[in-house]
């Protein structure tokens, strides 16, 4: 793996992405963004990959932006990101993946670290993990999707409260507000996240992809338009071999053998 900050391994239909700088608390920098983009290109068109599992080494998921490395001689964070060719939506490369992403939050996710987790579809947290977007305390805004993805996930009121106060949310509070879908003992986090990933990977891969697309894009549409979009995707799905296999397996009372076609 050389000096990569991110590893990618694929088996059993699951692509496993792992942040690999635990000594520095897995900071977000230009190198990590580049490697995420590269990983996206590898995963997106690979029909053998049905699911993505994002995790991190160490006791902290990610402490956020590595401003010491990014700012250099400038004090303008937007200019700093642009100077390192970091796109306006740094984690859009993950949120736009057709495959669903489960994120295993082994510890604190701060600032851009939380924004990275927000680009995933399902989040599972270890007990004791904490979450915040503290940028306002530094006179900044969250600039990696936090002001948009967080309120869409937890609601305008709670999302705005987290952003305006910059205060920390515990794992239990994160579960209550819907920021994460489960909180488990730290020693069981990897196993629980793997179980969820494998459960999704066993479903019809095209149905799973279309379901993600229906929710991800439909939520931005007026309800009537979103319902038409849902119907359009359903009609497309009806023409696939996987859909026929699913019906046949149901009638024959056996486990379907989906091929992603």
ChimeraX commands (.cxc) that place a marker at each C-alpha (Angstrom):
marker #1 position 0.00,0.00,0.00 radius 0.5
marker #1 position 3.03,2.29,0.20 radius 0.5
marker #1 position 2.27,5.59,1.90 radius 0.5
marker #1 position -1.40,5.63,0.97 radius 0.5
marker #1 position -3.75,7.17,3.51 radius 0.5
marker #1 position -6.61,5.00,2.31 radius 0.5
marker #1 position -6.73,1.26,1.61 radius 0.5
marker #1 position -9.17,-0.49,-0.72 radius 0.5
marker #1 position -9.86,-4.21,-0.54 radius 0.5
marker #1 position -12.70,-6.09,-2.20 radius 0.5
marker #1 position -14.19,-9.48,-1.36 radius 0.5
marker #1 position -17.62,-11.11,-1.16 radius 0.5
marker #1 position -19.21,-8.22,-3.03 radius 0.5
marker #1 position -18.02,-5.61,-0.52 radius 0.5
marker #1 position -15.41,-2.92,-1.19 radius 0.5
marker #1 position -13.71,-2.03,2.10 radius 0.5
marker #1 position -12.26,1.47,2.38 radius 0.5
marker #1 position -10.12,2.15,5.45 radius 0.5
marker #1 position -8.57,5.40,6.66 radius 0.5
marker #1 position -4.97,4.52,7.51 radius 0.5
marker #1 position -3.38,7.36,9.47 radius 0.5
marker #1 position -4.34,6.55,13.07 radius 0.5
marker #1 position -1.15,8.15,14.40 radius 0.5
marker #1 position -2.44,11.55,13.18 radius 0.5
marker #1 position -6.11,10.75,13.96 radius 0.5
marker #1 position -6.92,10.22,10.27 radius 0.5
marker #1 position -6.87,13.84,9.07 radius 0.5
marker #1 position -8.53,14.97,5.85 radius 0.5
marker #1 position -6.03,16.43,3.41 radius 0.5
marker #1 position -5.51,16.71,-0.34 radius 0.5
marker #1 position -3.94,13.26,-0.55 radius 0.5
marker #1 position -6.93,11.58,1.11 radius 0.5
marker #1 position -9.35,13.38,-1.22 radius 0.5
marker #1 position -7.35,12.23,-4.26 radius 0.5
marker #1 position -7.35,8.66,-3.01 radius 0.5
marker #1 position -11.10,8.76,-2.34 radius 0.5
marker #1 position -11.67,9.98,-5.90 radius 0.5
marker #1 position -9.45,7.21,-7.26 radius 0.5
marker #1 position -11.26,4.63,-5.15 radius 0.5
marker #1 position -14.58,5.90,-6.47 radius 0.5
marker #1 position -13.43,5.39,-10.05 radius 0.5
marker #1 position -12.37,1.83,-9.22 radius 0.5
marker #1 position -15.58,0.92,-7.41 radius 0.5
marker #1 position -18.32,2.67,-9.39 radius 0.5
marker #1 position -18.25,0.55,-12.56 radius 0.5
marker #1 position -17.32,-2.72,-10.89 radius 0.5
marker #1 position -20.48,-4.83,-11.00 radius 0.5
marker #1 position -18.90,-7.32,-8.59 radius 0.5
marker #1 position -19.02,-4.62,-5.88 radius 0.5
marker #1 position -22.48,-4.47,-4.37 radius 0.5
marker #1 position -21.66,-2.59,-1.18 radius 0.5
marker #1 position -19.01,-0.25,0.25 radius 0.5
marker #1 position -17.84,-0.32,3.87 radius 0.5
marker #1 position -15.90,2.71,5.13 radius 0.5
marker #1 position -13.96,2.45,8.39 radius 0.5
marker #1 position -10.84,3.82,10.06 radius 0.5
marker #1 position -7.86,2.50,11.96 radius 0.5
marker #1 position -7.18,3.67,15.51 radius 0.5
marker #1 position -9.42,5.19,18.16 radius 0.5
marker #1 position -10.55,8.24,16.15 radius 0.5
marker #1 position -12.52,8.09,12.91 radius 0.5
marker #1 position -11.22,11.47,11.71 radius 0.5
marker #1 position -10.26,14.73,13.39 radius 0.5
marker #1 position -11.14,16.67,10.23 radius 0.5
marker #1 position -9.15,18.96,7.98 radius 0.5
marker #1 position -5.38,19.03,8.29 radius 0.5
marker #1 position -5.24,22.82,8.20 radius 0.5
marker #1 position -1.51,22.88,8.99 radius 0.5
marker #1 position -0.85,21.08,5.72 radius 0.5
marker #1 position -3.55,22.80,3.67 radius 0.5
marker #1 position -3.28,26.49,4.57 radius 0.5
marker #1 position 0.40,27.09,3.94 radius 0.5
marker #1 position 0.89,30.83,3.60 radius 0.5
marker #1 position -2.80,31.66,3.04 radius 0.5
marker #1 position -5.41,32.18,5.74 radius 0.5
marker #1 position -8.31,31.67,3.32 radius 0.5
marker #1 position -9.59,28.08,3.69 radius 0.5
marker #1 position -11.51,28.12,0.38 radius 0.5
marker #1 position -8.44,29.35,-1.47 radius 0.5
marker #1 position -6.38,26.72,0.30 radius 0.5
marker #1 position -8.65,23.91,-0.84 radius 0.5
marker #1 position -8.68,25.25,-4.39 radius 0.5
marker #1 position -4.90,25.51,-4.42 radius 0.5
marker #1 position -4.77,21.78,-3.65 radius 0.5
marker #1 position -7.35,21.02,-6.40 radius 0.5
marker #1 position -9.91,19.88,-3.84 radius 0.5
marker #1 position -13.40,20.08,-5.43 radius 0.5
marker #1 position -16.22,22.19,-3.91 radius 0.5
marker #1 position -17.92,18.98,-2.74 radius 0.5
marker #1 position -14.91,16.96,-1.56 radius 0.5
marker #1 position -16.95,13.91,-0.59 radius 0.5
marker #1 position -19.36,13.96,-3.51 radius 0.5
marker #1 position -17.19,11.20,-4.97 radius 0.5
marker #1 position -18.65,8.94,-2.26 radius 0.5
marker #1 position -22.21,10.23,-2.06 radius 0.5
marker #1 position -22.55,9.81,-5.84 radius 0.5
marker #1 position -21.47,6.16,-5.82 radius 0.5
marker #1 position -24.26,3.91,-7.13 radius 0.5
marker #1 position -23.48,1.34,-4.45 radius 0.5
marker #1 position -24.67,2.01,-0.89 radius 0.5
marker #1 position -22.03,2.89,1.71 radius 0.5
marker #1 position -22.00,1.80,5.34 radius 0.5
marker #1 position -19.74,3.87,7.59 radius 0.5
marker #1 position -18.31,2.35,10.78 radius 0.5
marker #1 position -17.52,5.20,13.17 radius 0.5
marker #1 position -14.95,3.77,15.55 radius 0.5
marker #1 position -14.46,7.07,17.38 radius 0.5
marker #1 position -14.76,10.84,17.14 radius 0.5
marker #1 position -15.71,12.35,13.78 radius 0.5
marker #1 position -14.99,16.07,13.85 radius 0.5
marker #1 position -15.52,18.73,11.18 radius 0.5
marker #1 position -14.60,17.29,7.79 radius 0.5
marker #1 position -14.43,13.88,9.46 radius 0.5
marker #1 position -18.15,14.08,10.21 radius 0.5
marker #1 position -18.82,15.51,6.76 radius 0.5
marker #1 position -17.08,12.45,5.30 radius 0.5
marker #1 position -19.42,10.20,7.29 radius 0.5
marker #1 position -22.41,12.25,6.16 radius 0.5
marker #1 position -21.60,11.37,2.54 radius 0.5
marker #1 position -22.31,7.72,3.40 radius 0.5
marker #1 position -25.74,6.09,3.47 radius 0.5
marker #1 position -25.74,4.21,6.79 radius 0.5
marker #1 position -23.69,5.13,9.86 radius 0.5
marker #1 position -22.97,2.82,12.81 radius 0.5
marker #1 position -21.14,4.27,15.81 radius 0.5
marker #1 position -19.07,2.78,18.58 radius 0.5
marker #1 position -20.02,3.63,22.14 radius 0.5
marker #1 position -18.16,6.72,23.26 radius 0.5
marker #1 position -17.81,8.22,19.78 radius 0.5
marker #1 position -18.49,11.95,19.54 radius 0.5
marker #1 position -19.50,14.16,16.63 radius 0.5
marker #1 position -19.31,17.87,15.86 radius 0.5
marker #1 position -18.89,20.53,13.22 radius 0.5
marker #1 position -16.91,23.11,15.22 radius 0.5
marker #1 position -15.93,25.45,12.39 radius 0.5
marker #1 position -17.94,28.44,13.66 radius 0.5
marker #1 position -15.73,28.52,16.75 radius 0.5
marker #1 position -12.84,29.30,14.37 radius 0.5
marker #1 position -14.85,31.88,12.43 radius 0.5
marker #1 position -15.40,29.44,9.55 radius 0.5
marker #1 position -18.24,27.49,7.98 radius 0.5
marker #1 position -18.34,23.74,7.41 radius 0.5
marker #1 position -17.23,23.61,3.77 radius 0.5
marker #1 position -17.43,19.94,2.86 radius 0.5
marker #1 position -21.20,19.53,2.74 radius 0.5
marker #1 position -21.99,19.87,6.44 radius 0.5
marker #1 position -24.42,22.79,6.11 radius 0.5
marker #1 position -26.42,20.82,3.55 radius 0.5
marker #1 position -26.17,17.11,4.36 radius 0.5
marker #1 position -26.45,17.43,8.16 radius 0.5
marker #1 position -29.82,19.30,8.24 radius 0.5
marker #1 position -31.20,16.97,5.56 radius 0.5
marker #1 position -30.32,14.02,7.77 radius 0.5
marker #1 position -31.24,15.17,11.29 radius 0.5
marker #1 position -33.69,17.96,10.46 radius 0.5
marker #1 position -33.27,21.70,10.09 radius 0.5
marker #1 position -33.56,22.51,13.80 radius 0.5
marker #1 position -31.03,20.04,15.19 radius 0.5
marker #1 position -28.71,20.42,12.23 radius 0.5
marker #1 position -28.66,24.19,12.59 radius 0.5
marker #1 position -28.12,23.89,16.34 radius 0.5
marker #1 position -25.07,21.65,15.82 radius 0.5
marker #1 position -23.65,23.99,13.18 radius 0.5
marker #1 position -24.30,27.26,15.08 radius 0.5
marker #1 position -23.03,26.06,18.46 radius 0.5
marker #1 position -20.28,23.78,17.21 radius 0.5
marker #1 position -20.95,21.65,20.26 radius 0.5
marker #1 position -20.27,17.94,20.55 radius 0.5
marker #1 position -22.97,15.28,20.20 radius 0.5
marker #1 position -22.51,11.93,21.94 radius 0.5
marker #1 position -23.12,8.60,20.24 radius 0.5
marker #1 position -26.38,8.11,22.15 radius 0.5
marker #1 position -27.62,11.57,21.14 radius 0.5
marker #1 position -26.53,10.89,17.56 radius 0.5
marker #1 position -28.71,7.78,17.60 radius 0.5
marker #1 position -31.67,9.71,19.03 radius 0.5
marker #1 position -31.56,12.38,16.32 radius 0.5
marker #1 position -30.93,9.96,13.46 radius 0.5
marker #1 position -27.33,10.90,12.78 radius 0.5
marker #1 position -26.39,7.23,13.20 radius 0.5
marker #1 position -28.63,4.17,12.89 radius 0.5
marker #1 position -27.02,2.09,15.65 radius 0.5
marker #1 position -24.58,2.36,18.55 radius 0.5
marker #1 position -22.64,-0.78,19.49 radius 0.5
marker #1 position -19.78,-1.74,21.76 radius 0.5
marker #1 position -16.46,-0.71,20.25 radius 0.5
marker #1 position -15.19,-4.29,20.15 radius 0.5
marker #1 position -18.26,-5.31,18.11 radius 0.5
marker #1 position -18.29,-2.38,15.68 radius 0.5
marker #1 position -16.39,-4.09,12.84 radius 0.5
marker #1 position -18.54,-7.20,13.11 radius 0.5
marker #1 position -21.82,-5.29,13.22 radius 0.5
marker #1 position -20.88,-3.06,10.28 radius 0.5
marker #1 position -19.82,-6.13,8.28 radius 0.5
marker #1 position -23.14,-7.84,9.04 radius 0.5
marker #1 position -25.08,-4.84,7.72 radius 0.5
marker #1 position -22.87,-4.62,4.63 radius 0.5
marker #1 position -23.28,-8.34,3.89 radius 0.5
marker #1 position -27.03,-8.15,4.46 radius 0.5
marker #1 position -27.32,-5.42,1.83 radius 0.5
marker #1 position -24.86,-7.17,-0.51 radius 0.5
marker #1 position -27.13,-10.24,-0.59 radius 0.5
marker #1 position -30.09,-8.21,-1.85 radius 0.5
marker #1 position -30.81,-7.60,-5.51 radius 0.5
marker #1 position -27.92,-5.33,-6.54 radius 0.5
marker #1 position -29.89,-3.42,-9.16 radius 0.5
marker #1 position -32.84,-2.97,-6.82 radius 0.5
marker #1 position -30.47,-1.69,-4.12 radius 0.5
marker #1 position -28.85,0.78,-6.51 radius 0.5
marker #1 position -32.20,2.04,-7.80 radius 0.5
marker #1 position -33.52,2.35,-4.25 radius 0.5
marker #1 position -30.53,4.52,-3.31 radius 0.5
marker #1 position -31.02,6.62,-6.44 radius 0.5
marker #1 position -34.75,7.01,-5.76 radius 0.5
marker #1 position -34.11,8.32,-2.25 radius 0.5
marker #1 position -30.99,10.38,-3.00 radius 0.5
marker #1 position -32.44,12.23,-5.98 radius 0.5
marker #1 position -36.12,12.05,-5.14 radius 0.5
marker #1 position -35.69,13.81,-1.80 radius 0.5
marker #1 position -34.66,16.96,-3.68 radius 0.5
marker #1 position -37.79,16.89,-5.90 radius 0.5
marker #1 position -41.38,17.95,-5.29 radius 0.5
marker #1 position -43.35,14.90,-4.11 radius 0.5
marker #1 position -45.32,14.46,-7.33 radius 0.5
marker #1 position -42.17,14.53,-9.44 radius 0.5
marker #1 position -40.38,12.20,-7.03 radius 0.5
marker #1 position -43.20,9.66,-7.23 radius 0.5
marker #1 position -42.95,9.68,-11.03 radius 0.5
marker #1 position -39.20,9.18,-10.70 radius 0.5
marker #1 position -39.82,6.19,-8.40 radius 0.5
marker #1 position -42.23,4.72,-10.95 radius 0.5
marker #1 position -39.76,5.24,-13.80 radius 0.5
marker #1 position -37.04,3.38,-11.90 radius 0.5
marker #1 position -39.48,0.58,-11.10 radius 0.5
marker #1 position -40.37,0.20,-14.77 radius 0.5
marker #1 position -36.69,0.01,-15.71 radius 0.5
marker #1 position -36.08,-2.57,-12.99 radius 0.5
marker #1 position -38.94,-4.71,-14.34 radius 0.5
marker #1 position -36.96,-5.29,-17.54 radius 0.5
marker #1 position -33.91,-6.78,-15.80 radius 0.5
marker #1 position -32.91,-10.40,-15.38 radius 0.5
marker #1 position -32.47,-9.87,-11.64 radius 0.5
marker #1 position -36.11,-8.92,-11.25 radius 0.5
marker #1 position -37.19,-12.07,-13.10 radius 0.5
marker #1 position -34.84,-14.15,-10.95 radius 0.5
marker #1 position -36.24,-12.61,-7.78 radius 0.5
marker #1 position -39.82,-13.50,-8.72 radius 0.5
marker #1 position -38.83,-16.99,-9.85 radius 0.5
marker #1 position -36.91,-17.64,-6.63 radius 0.5
marker #1 position -39.87,-16.45,-4.56 radius 0.5
marker #1 position -42.24,-18.81,-6.35 radius 0.5
marker #1 position -39.77,-21.69,-6.03 radius 0.5
marker #1 position -39.15,-20.87,-2.35 radius 0.5
marker #1 position -35.37,-20.59,-2.72 radius 0.5
marker #1 position -32.68,-17.96,-2.30 radius 0.5
marker #1 position -32.34,-15.85,-5.45 radius 0.5
marker #1 position -29.06,-15.84,-7.35 radius 0.5
marker #1 position -28.74,-12.24,-8.49 radius 0.5
marker #1 position -26.22,-11.39,-11.24 radius 0.5
marker #1 position -26.63,-7.63,-11.36 radius 0.5
marker #1 position -28.19,-7.75,-14.84 radius 0.5
marker link #1:1,2 radius 0.2
marker link #1:2,3 radius 0.2
marker link #1:3,4 radius 0.2
marker link #1:4,5 radius 0.2
marker link #1:5,6 radius 0.2
marker link #1:6,7 radius 0.2
marker link #1:7,8 radius 0.2
marker link #1:8,9 radius 0.2
marker link #1:9,10 radius 0.2
marker link #1:10,11 radius 0.2
marker link #1:11,12 radius 0.2
marker link #1:12,13 radius 0.2
marker link #1:13,14 radius 0.2
marker link #1:14,15 radius 0.2
marker link #1:15,16 radius 0.2
marker link #1:16,17 radius 0.2
marker link #1:17,18 radius 0.2
marker link #1:18,19 radius 0.2
marker link #1:19,20 radius 0.2
marker link #1:20,21 radius 0.2
marker link #1:21,22 radius 0.2
marker link #1:22,23 radius 0.2
marker link #1:23,24 radius 0.2
marker link #1:24,25 radius 0.2
marker link #1:25,26 radius 0.2
marker link #1:26,27 radius 0.2
marker link #1:27,28 radius 0.2
marker link #1:28,29 radius 0.2
marker link #1:29,30 radius 0.2
marker link #1:30,31 radius 0.2
marker link #1:31,32 radius 0.2
marker link #1:32,33 radius 0.2
marker link #1:33,34 radius 0.2
marker link #1:34,35 radius 0.2
marker link #1:35,36 radius 0.2
marker link #1:36,37 radius 0.2
marker link #1:37,38 radius 0.2
marker link #1:38,39 radius 0.2
marker link #1:39,40 radius 0.2
marker link #1:40,41 radius 0.2
marker link #1:41,42 radius 0.2
marker link #1:42,43 radius 0.2
marker link #1:43,44 radius 0.2
marker link #1:44,45 radius 0.2
marker link #1:45,46 radius 0.2
marker link #1:46,47 radius 0.2
marker link #1:47,48 radius 0.2
marker link #1:48,49 radius 0.2
marker link #1:49,50 radius 0.2
marker link #1:50,51 radius 0.2
marker link #1:51,52 radius 0.2
marker link #1:52,53 radius 0.2
marker link #1:53,54 radius 0.2
marker link #1:54,55 radius 0.2
marker link #1:55,56 radius 0.2
marker link #1:56,57 radius 0.2
marker link #1:57,58 radius 0.2
marker link #1:58,59 radius 0.2
marker link #1:59,60 radius 0.2
marker link #1:60,61 radius 0.2
marker link #1:61,62 radius 0.2
marker link #1:62,63 radius 0.2
marker link #1:63,64 radius 0.2
marker link #1:64,65 radius 0.2
marker link #1:65,66 radius 0.2
marker link #1:66,67 radius 0.2
marker link #1:67,68 radius 0.2
marker link #1:68,69 radius 0.2
marker link #1:69,70 radius 0.2
marker link #1:70,71 radius 0.2
marker link #1:71,72 radius 0.2
marker link #1:72,73 radius 0.2
marker link #1:73,74 radius 0.2
marker link #1:74,75 radius 0.2
marker link #1:75,76 radius 0.2
marker link #1:76,77 radius 0.2
marker link #1:77,78 radius 0.2
marker link #1:78,79 radius 0.2
marker link #1:79,80 radius 0.2
marker link #1:80,81 radius 0.2
marker link #1:81,82 radius 0.2
marker link #1:82,83 radius 0.2
marker link #1:83,84 radius 0.2
marker link #1:84,85 radius 0.2
marker link #1:85,86 radius 0.2
marker link #1:86,87 radius 0.2
marker link #1:87,88 radius 0.2
marker link #1:88,89 radius 0.2
marker link #1:89,90 radius 0.2
marker link #1:90,91 radius 0.2
marker link #1:91,92 radius 0.2
marker link #1:92,93 radius 0.2
marker link #1:93,94 radius 0.2
marker link #1:94,95 radius 0.2
marker link #1:95,96 radius 0.2
marker link #1:96,97 radius 0.2
marker link #1:97,98 radius 0.2
marker link #1:98,99 radius 0.2
marker link #1:99,100 radius 0.2
marker link #1:100,101 radius 0.2
marker link #1:101,102 radius 0.2
marker link #1:102,103 radius 0.2
marker link #1:103,104 radius 0.2
marker link #1:104,105 radius 0.2
marker link #1:105,106 radius 0.2
marker link #1:106,107 radius 0.2
marker link #1:107,108 radius 0.2
marker link #1:108,109 radius 0.2
marker link #1:109,110 radius 0.2
marker link #1:110,111 radius 0.2
marker link #1:111,112 radius 0.2
marker link #1:112,113 radius 0.2
marker link #1:113,114 radius 0.2
marker link #1:114,115 radius 0.2
marker link #1:115,116 radius 0.2
marker link #1:116,117 radius 0.2
marker link #1:117,118 radius 0.2
marker link #1:118,119 radius 0.2
marker link #1:119,120 radius 0.2
marker link #1:120,121 radius 0.2
marker link #1:121,122 radius 0.2
marker link #1:122,123 radius 0.2
marker link #1:123,124 radius 0.2
marker link #1:124,125 radius 0.2
marker link #1:125,126 radius 0.2
marker link #1:126,127 radius 0.2
marker link #1:127,128 radius 0.2
marker link #1:128,129 radius 0.2
marker link #1:129,130 radius 0.2
marker link #1:130,131 radius 0.2
marker link #1:131,132 radius 0.2
marker link #1:132,133 radius 0.2
marker link #1:133,134 radius 0.2
marker link #1:134,135 radius 0.2
marker link #1:135,136 radius 0.2
marker link #1:136,137 radius 0.2
marker link #1:137,138 radius 0.2
marker link #1:138,139 radius 0.2
marker link #1:139,140 radius 0.2
marker link #1:140,141 radius 0.2
marker link #1:141,142 radius 0.2
marker link #1:142,143 radius 0.2
marker link #1:143,144 radius 0.2
marker link #1:144,145 radius 0.2
marker link #1:145,146 radius 0.2
marker link #1:146,147 radius 0.2
marker link #1:147,148 radius 0.2
marker link #1:148,149 radius 0.2
marker link #1:149,150 radius 0.2
marker link #1:150,151 radius 0.2
marker link #1:151,152 radius 0.2
marker link #1:152,153 radius 0.2
marker link #1:153,154 radius 0.2
marker link #1:154,155 radius 0.2
marker link #1:155,156 radius 0.2
marker link #1:156,157 radius 0.2
marker link #1:157,158 radius 0.2
marker link #1:158,159 radius 0.2
marker link #1:159,160 radius 0.2
marker link #1:160,161 radius 0.2
marker link #1:161,162 radius 0.2
marker link #1:162,163 radius 0.2
marker link #1:163,164 radius 0.2
marker link #1:164,165 radius 0.2
marker link #1:165,166 radius 0.2
marker link #1:166,167 radius 0.2
marker link #1:167,168 radius 0.2
marker link #1:168,169 radius 0.2
marker link #1:169,170 radius 0.2
marker link #1:170,171 radius 0.2
marker link #1:171,172 radius 0.2
marker link #1:172,173 radius 0.2
marker link #1:173,174 radius 0.2
marker link #1:174,175 radius 0.2
marker link #1:175,176 radius 0.2
marker link #1:176,177 radius 0.2
marker link #1:177,178 radius 0.2
marker link #1:178,179 radius 0.2
marker link #1:179,180 radius 0.2
marker link #1:180,181 radius 0.2
marker link #1:181,182 radius 0.2
marker link #1:182,183 radius 0.2
marker link #1:183,184 radius 0.2
marker link #1:184,185 radius 0.2
marker link #1:185,186 radius 0.2
marker link #1:186,187 radius 0.2
marker link #1:187,188 radius 0.2
marker link #1:188,189 radius 0.2
marker link #1:189,190 radius 0.2
marker link #1:190,191 radius 0.2
marker link #1:191,192 radius 0.2
marker link #1:192,193 radius 0.2
marker link #1:193,194 radius 0.2
marker link #1:194,195 radius 0.2
marker link #1:195,196 radius 0.2
marker link #1:196,197 radius 0.2
marker link #1:197,198 radius 0.2
marker link #1:198,199 radius 0.2
marker link #1:199,200 radius 0.2
marker link #1:200,201 radius 0.2
marker link #1:201,202 radius 0.2
marker link #1:202,203 radius 0.2
marker link #1:203,204 radius 0.2
marker link #1:204,205 radius 0.2
marker link #1:205,206 radius 0.2
marker link #1:206,207 radius 0.2
marker link #1:207,208 radius 0.2
marker link #1:208,209 radius 0.2
marker link #1:209,210 radius 0.2
marker link #1:210,211 radius 0.2
marker link #1:211,212 radius 0.2
marker link #1:212,213 radius 0.2
marker link #1:213,214 radius 0.2
marker link #1:214,215 radius 0.2
marker link #1:215,216 radius 0.2
marker link #1:216,217 radius 0.2
marker link #1:217,218 radius 0.2
marker link #1:218,219 radius 0.2
marker link #1:219,220 radius 0.2
marker link #1:220,221 radius 0.2
marker link #1:221,222 radius 0.2
marker link #1:222,223 radius 0.2
marker link #1:223,224 radius 0.2
marker link #1:224,225 radius 0.2
marker link #1:225,226 radius 0.2
marker link #1:226,227 radius 0.2
marker link #1:227,228 radius 0.2
marker link #1:228,229 radius 0.2
marker link #1:229,230 radius 0.2
marker link #1:230,231 radius 0.2
marker link #1:231,232 radius 0.2
marker link #1:232,233 radius 0.2
marker link #1:233,234 radius 0.2
marker link #1:234,235 radius 0.2
marker link #1:235,236 radius 0.2
marker link #1:236,237 radius 0.2
marker link #1:237,238 radius 0.2
marker link #1:238,239 radius 0.2
marker link #1:239,240 radius 0.2
marker link #1:240,241 radius 0.2
marker link #1:241,242 radius 0.2
marker link #1:242,243 radius 0.2
marker link #1:243,244 radius 0.2
marker link #1:244,245 radius 0.2
marker link #1:245,246 radius 0.2
marker link #1:246,247 radius 0.2
marker link #1:247,248 radius 0.2
marker link #1:248,249 radius 0.2
marker link #1:249,250 radius 0.2
marker link #1:250,251 radius 0.2
marker link #1:251,252 radius 0.2
marker link #1:252,253 radius 0.2
marker link #1:253,254 radius 0.2
marker link #1:254,255 radius 0.2
marker link #1:255,256 radius 0.2
marker link #1:256,257 radius 0.2
marker link #1:257,258 radius 0.2
marker link #1:258,259 radius 0.2
marker link #1:259,260 radius 0.2
marker link #1:260,261 radius 0.2
view
